[in-house]
Amino acid sequence: MLDKIRIYTLSTCSHCRATKKFLNDNQVEYEFTDVDLLQGEQRQGAVEEVKRFNPQCTFPTIIIGDRIIVGYRESEIREALGL
């Protein structure tokens, strides 16, 4: 069984869209949060969570098990997923 996959994205980010497309094309289940679509405390909470994994708070921030991948790095994502 694969580790739980969580990604933090921006709805307007081309790298974020590419990450989602890659995961969808490979039938990988994941949870995502479009941080820019949140408001108020929800947005602040999501930003704080991203900063725990990625202090620069850049997107996408991808969490696969205990591995953190920042940006759309297909080869790293493939390796982390065992694809």
C-alpha positions as a printed Julia matrix, in Angstrom:
83×3 Matrix{Float64}:
  0.0    0.0     0.0
  1.23   3.46   -0.86
  1.81   6.1     1.74
 -0.8    8.81    2.03
 -0.11  11.58   -0.48
 -0.89  15.21    0.29
 -0.14  18.18   -1.91
 -0.44  21.89   -1.26
 -1.06  23.85   -4.43
 -2.2   27.14   -5.89
 -5.12  27.03   -8.32
 -3.26  29.31  -10.77
  0.11  27.49  -10.68
  1.12  25.6   -13.85
  3.54  23.35  -11.9
  0.75  22.52   -9.46
 -1.59  21.62  -12.33
  1.15  19.47  -13.89
  1.6   17.64  -10.57
 -2.13  16.9   -10.28
 -2.26  15.78  -13.93
  0.72  13.47  -13.42
 -0.87  11.89  -10.34
 -4.25  11.56  -12.07
 -2.69  10.08  -15.22
 -0.97   7.47  -13.04
 -4.15   6.74  -11.04
 -2.5    7.84   -7.81
 -4.9    8.84   -5.04
 -4.02  12.04   -3.25
 -5.46  14.83   -1.17
 -4.82  18.42   -2.14
 -5.44  21.91   -0.87
 -5.54  24.91   -3.21
 -4.19  27.34   -0.62
 -5.07  30.45   -2.64
 -8.77  29.5    -2.64
 -8.94  29.44    1.16
 -9.73  32.53    3.19
 -8.97  33.9     6.62
 -8.0   31.43    9.31
 -8.24  28.45    6.95
 -5.72  30.02    4.59
 -3.41  31.02    7.45
 -3.57  27.5     8.86
 -2.72  25.97    5.48
  0.21  28.37    5.01
  1.56  27.46    8.46
  1.25  23.77    7.61
  3.12  24.23    4.31
  5.88  26.11    6.16
  6.34  23.11    8.49
  7.3   21.01    5.47
  8.74  23.74    3.24
  9.92  26.9     5.03
 10.04  28.84    1.72
  6.3   28.18    1.33
  6.55  27.51   -2.4
  4.2   25.4    -4.49
  3.54  22.65   -5.1
  4.64  21.14   -1.82
  4.19  17.37   -2.08
  4.23  15.04    0.91
  4.55  11.32    0.17
  4.87   9.44    3.44
  7.83  11.08    5.18
  9.28  12.46    1.94
  8.86  16.1     0.97
  9.17  17.17   -2.67
  9.0   20.85   -3.53
  8.09  21.74   -7.09
  7.05  19.53   -9.98
  9.94  17.08  -10.11
  8.54  14.15  -12.02
 11.52  11.83  -11.53
 11.52  12.4    -7.75
  7.75  11.9    -7.58
  8.04   8.68   -9.63
 10.79   7.4    -7.34
  8.86   8.25   -4.17
  5.78   6.48   -5.55
  7.72   3.51   -6.89
  6.47   4.1   -10.45
